């Protein structure tokens, strides 16, 4: 069980590593506009993120969720 958990979960100190790297390291400026993934690597965004129809459905759903606030 411990071995399985160590493959799936990571220590808390790794939680903000990518964000800290992107915000503090000079070489991160070379990746402006890129999608960063754990741990401080350039990765690919899921194709769904670029689909305008999915984006519109998400926007409409979010607008529904905040009605009344």
Buried (B, 14 or more C-beta within 10 A) or exposed (E): EEEEEEEEEEEEEEEEEBEEBBEEEEEBEEBEEBEBEEEBEEEEEEEEEEEEEEEEEEEEEEEEEEEEE
